[in-house]
Amino acid sequence: MQIIEGCGLYTQPKDEPNHWIEHLRSTDLSIGTYSIPAGGKDDQRPHWEDEIYVVQTGRATLVTETGRAEVGPGSVVYVPSRERHEYVDIVDDLTLIVIVAPPYHSREPAEAGERTGS
């Protein structure tokens, strides 16, 4: 067992449009917190891993290739690998717990080499 301290707490970004921190990485998954300020920009690109987002604070619209949904505290969203997705219309500081499987960046081809966000 491991208690993951600080997971899901909003962190104000510095010199970036948002803030990402990975709290835990195992052979099968990783867990982190993604923070986007109200009115901010979600600059992530599609990932090579599956993701589950658990909204802790804030409200926004999640836009994906398969639809769009209003999300707020308690919302849980699954985004399959490589599906384009972006949080827009961020009304309040948005804090997301992100569960990534397999671990974040573990499937990304070496030639991708660009920041993919969370």
Secondary structure, DSSP 8 states (H G I E B T S, - for coil): ----TTTT-----SSSSSEEEEEEE-SS-EEEEEEE-TT--------SSEEEEEEEE--EEEEETTEEEEE-TT-EEEE-TT--EEEES--S-EEEEEEEES-TTSS--TTT-S----
